Each structure stands twice: as structure tokens, then as C-alpha cells.
Amino acid sequence: MQTIQELFDGILSQNSRALSKGITLIESNLETDTYKANQLVELCLQIPSKSLRIGISGIPGVGKSTFIDTFGTYLCSNGYSVAVLAVDPTSSISKGSILGDKTRMSSLSQMQNCFIRPSPSGGSLGGVTKKMRETILLCEAAGYDYIFIETVGVGQNEITVRSMTDLFLLLMIAGAGDELQGFKRGITEISDIILVNKADGDQKMASALTKAEYQRAVKFLTPSTAGWETLVQTFSSLDSSDCENLFHHITSFNTHILSTGIVSQRRREQEIQWFDDLLHSIAFMYFFHSSLRIEFVNDLKKQISSGTINATIAINKVVNEMK
């Protein structure tokens, strides 16, 4: 049986199979896997990170997978290594996910210096999976230059990915009724780069107008990253020069956060956020550890369903039970 050290050594050599096994171990809900998963994470934490974490979001249909396929292939063709962590929505009915991102990234998936891992959201809020931070650590230990986190794409509330990435890239399209979203706080406010995607053919002129709308909008918002003015550009997967321009801007952004120490500060803050999230998860787990507690909560649900009490009264009973 493969030891954790052997699995870790395989991850260091960018062995896709070893990395997939490591992520599967991390995502496992079995108690028997928890100790091994923690061992693996501790080993990964010993490896200095050189990766740039890029969160990618946008409304469904905006072209996130196609964009990653195009830009990721450009990076790999220029000698960089890329890891893509794609999140698929989990059905609230069947609890299943399609996990078909590799099929939508046909060019990138053929590159030797690329790793693509689709994972189910598992009902987790914020567009990412519950174990995304640990998965990122494994990819960093493997030495990937760029780590893309493609979120589910749920809209304005999809901001959790900001708390685990260095750069947040928002994709938009013209003609989808989203132009005025630039004036709203939320997902636009946390963006470092906004790309108006599919800016080709009949959409080219409309995309230019949408770009202008967003450029005006971001001037009213505080930049997500100090010293970096939120960049708004058009992008077409059919125009190779757009990949070159974007790479130039991402390189400038990376240089900025490294030279100013922003990346170190941001990562420390993210560690605290990670600790808080884990603390809440453990508290939740321990509350339901007792079968009597589970029975207590189920009884409250029955009372709510029958109309005996409402949710506010029920939650107050839970608080009193915790005390």
C-alpha cells in the first residue's frame, strides 16, 4: 500500500495520478482518511509556494471553460505549468454532478504541463468546494506556476473564492443585461481584472460599449488590491493577441503584489479566514456528534413543519441547547 510520503513524492514530481489520489484523499468524508489527509497537508505546507492563484468567475454561459482552455493553452505553450480546479454545481435533487470540464477544455487537457481536476460543489456556498483550500495547497506543492479556480458561477454573491486567491478575474459578456452590475458592490468590487468575453463577430462593437460602461463603473469602487486599478478589457478566444495582452497584465499584477508585500499579507489573512471556517465546521460537527442532538434538531423540524413553532423560536431553542 502506498504511504503518505510516497504519495507526496509523486505529487512533487507533478504526477497527475498522484495528485488526483491526493485530492481524492483530501475530499474524502471518511474518518479513516482524515488523519492521512492531515499528514499530506502538513507535508505540502513545507514547500514554499511560487504559484499565482487566480479565481475565475462569471454568470453561467459567459464562457469560463472556453476562456481557461484558450488562455491555459497559451500559458502551457509558452513553457508554464497550469493547474485547473473546476467546480461543478451539485444537484439539490440527485446530489450528483456532471464533472464535464475536461471535455470543454479539449486543447488544454492535451498539454503535458497541465492538470485539470473537476470537483462537485457538494452544496457548498460561494462557488467553491469545502476542500478547495487544501486542494490548492497540493497543486502548489506540485509546483504549478498558475492555479485557476473556476467557480460554479452563481453571480453577485460568489465571493468566497476571493478569500483563497491572489487575483480575481471576472468574466462578463455584452447584451446579457449585466452592464449595470458594474455599479453594484459585491462580485465586481472584489475583481482585479474584468474581461468582457466573446468580443468577436457581431458582439465586437457591443463588447466595446460594455467595456466602456465597466471602466466608468469601477471608478466609483475601491480597488480590490491596493495600488492596482481594476483593469477592464475585452477578450476573444479567437484573437491570440488578447492572450498576450492578458498575460502582460497578469504579470504586472503579480509583480505588484510581490514587490509591495500584498501577497504575503493577503495569504496571512486568508489563513485566518481558513481557520475561522474550520472552527465553524468543527463546532457544527461536535454539536451533531450526539445522536440525542440529532433527534432534538429533527424534532424541531417536525414542529416547524406542523406549524407549532417558527424558525426563529426553533433556533433560539438550539442556542439554549448549546449553552
N, C-alpha and C positions, 0 to 999 in steps of 0.2 A: 504493500500500500504506500502511496506517495506521501512523504512527510511534508509539513508546512514549509520547511526550509527548501526542499526540492521544488515545491510549487512556487515559492518566492524566487528562486534562482531562475526558473522558467519564465516568470514574469519579467525579471530584469533583462532577459535576452529578447524581449518583445515577441515571445512565443504566443501567438494568438490563442492556441488551445489552452495554455496555462493561464492566460489572462481571463479567458472565458470561465474556466474552472474556478478561479479565484473569485470572480464576481458572483458566480452561482453560489459559492460558499457564503459570501457576504450577504446575499439576498435571502438566504435560507431562513425560514422561521423555526427550524428545529432547534430545540435547546441543546442537543448534542453537537450542533455545528457552531454555536455561539463562541465557545472557548477558542476553537480553531480560527474562527473569523477574527477574533480579537488579537490572536497571535500574529496573524497575517498583517493586520492593520498596523500593529506596533513595528513590525519589520519594515513596512513601507514608509513609516514616518521617519525612519533613519536615513532615508535617501533625500538629499537636497533636491528641491523642485526647480526645474528650468522651464516648465510648461507655462503657456499662456492659456488660461481658462476663458472660453468665450461662450456666453449664453446667447442662444438664438431663439427669438420668439416672434409671434405674429398670428394673425387670425387664421383659422382653417382655410386652406386653399390659396394662401399667399405665396406658396412655393418654397417653403423652408427646406424640404428634402432636395428639391432640384437645385436650390442655391448651394447647399452643402456639397452636393455631388459635383457641381461645377467648380466652386472655389476650392474645395478639398482636393480635387484632382489637379488643379493648378498648383497648389502647395506641394503635393506629392511629386509632381513632375519637375519641380524645382529643388528637389532634394530634402524637403521637410517631411517629418512623420506626423500623421494625423490620427487622432482617436475621436470617434463619434459616438456619443452616448445619447441615443434617441429614445424618447419616452412616448409610448403609445397609450391612448386612453383605455382604461378598463371598463368594460360594460357593467352598468349597475344591475343588469338583469342576469346575464350569464357569467359575470365575473371574469370573462376572457378578454384577450387582446389579440389583434391580428399580427403584430410584430413584423410588418412587411417593409420596414425601412430599407433593408438591403436591396430589395427589388427596385426601389425608387432611386437608388444610388448606384446604378449599373456600372458607371465608369469608375467611380471611386472604389467600389468594392473589389475591383480587379487590381488595384495598386498594392504592391508588396509592402509598402511602408504605411499601410492604413489598417486601422482596427475599427470595426463597426459593431456596436452592441445595442440592439433594441431591447427595451425592458418595459414591462407593464407599469402603469402609474399606480395600480393597486388601490385606486380611490384616494390617493394622497393629493392634498390640495396644493396649489401653487405651480402646477405644471410639471413637477419633477417627482421622482420616486423617493421613498423613505430612506433608501440606502445610497442615494446619489453621491453624497459627500465621500463615503468610503470607496465607492467605485472610482471617483475622480482620483483619490489617493493611489489606487492600484495603477491607474493609467500614468500618473506622474512618476511613480517608481519605475515603470517600464520605459520612461524617458521620451514620451511623445512630445513633440515640440508644441503642437496645438491640440487642445481638447475642446471639442464642440459639444455643448449640451443643448440638444434640440428639444424644446419643451412641447407639451401637448398642444398648446395654442388655444388658450381659453379667454384671452382678451385682457381687459384693463386690470384684473386682479392677479395676473400672473407675474408676481414679483419675487417669489421665493428664490428663484434662480439667481437673482442679484446677490443674495447672501452666500453664494458659493462660487462666484465667478469674478474674474478681473475686469472683463469687458462685456458690456451688454449690448447686443445688436438687435434692433427691432426692424422687422420687415413689414412693409406696407405695400398696398397696391392702389393705383388710381381707380376712381369710379366705383369704389365699394362703400361709399358713404362714410368713410373714416377720416376725411380731411380735417374735420373739426376736432377729432380726437387729440390733435396736437395741442389744443388749448386746455385739455384736461390734465390734471395731475394723476399720477398713477404709473402706468407702464411707460408712458412717454417720458416722464420725469426721471426715470432711472436709466434711460437709454444713453449710451455713449455715442453710438452711431445709428442713424436711421436710414435705411435703404428703401427707396421706392422701387420695388421689384417689378419684373416683367415690363421694363421700359423699352419696348421694341414694337415694331409694326404699327398698328393702329393706336397702340397705347403710348407711343413715344411722346406725343405732344401733351396728352393728359397727365403723364407721369412728371413731365417738366413743371406743369402747373401745380401738381400736388407737392412736388419738392419745394417750390416757392412758398406754398402755404405752410409747410412744416418749418422752413427756415425762419419765417416770421413768428411762428408759434413758439419755437424753442427760446427765442429771445426773452420771453416772459417767464421762463422757468430757470430755476437754479441748476447749474450743471451738475450732473451726477458725480463727476470726478473733478475735484478741484484743479483749476488751471487748464482744464480741457473744455473747449467749447463744443457742445454737441454737434456732431457732423451730420449733415443731411445730403445724401447723394442718390442719384438714380442708378439702377443696376439692371443689366440684361445678361442672361446666361449665354446669349448668342454673340456677345461682344467681348473678346478676350482682353481688350484694353481696360474694361471695367474691373476685371480681376486684378490687373496690375495696379490700378489706382487704389483699390480697396486694400491690397496688400501694403502699399505705401502708407496709407493712413493707419492701418493696424500696427505697423512697425513703429510709426511715430508715437502712437498711443502707448505702446509697450515701453519705448524709450523714456517717455514722460513719467510713467508710474514707477519705473525702476530708478530713475535719476532723482526723483523727489521723495522716494521712500513711501509713496502712496500704497504700492502693492504690499509692502510689509505690514503697514498699519491696517490695511483692508483685510489681509489674511488673519491678523490677530483678532480683529473684530468678528470675523466670520467664525473663528474658533469658539469665541464666547457664545455666539448665536447657536453654534452646533451643540455646545454644552447645555444651553438652555433647552433646546429641542429634545436632547437625550434625557435631560432631567424630567421634562414633562412626560415623555414616553414611559420612563421607569415608574414615575408616580402613578400614571394611569394603569400600568401593568400590575403594580403592587396592590392598587385598590381593588382590582378584579381578581386578584390571586385567590381570594377565598370564595368557595362555592356559595357561601351564605350571602356574600356581597352580590354575586351574580343573580342569585334568587331575589334579593332585595330590589335590585335595579329592574329586573324583569317584572316584578310585582308592580313597581311604579309605572312601567309602560302599560301594563294592563289597566291600571287606574286611569291613566291619561286616555287610553283608547275608549274606555267606558264612559268618559266624561266626568268621573268622580273628582278628579283634580286636573289642573292645567300644568303646563311645562314649568312655569315659574315656581309654583308650590313644590313640584317634584324635585327640582334642582336644589331648592332650599333644604329639602329632606336629605338629599345626597350630601350637601355641605355639612349638615348636622351629624350625619353618619361618619363623615371623615374626621370630624372633631373628636 
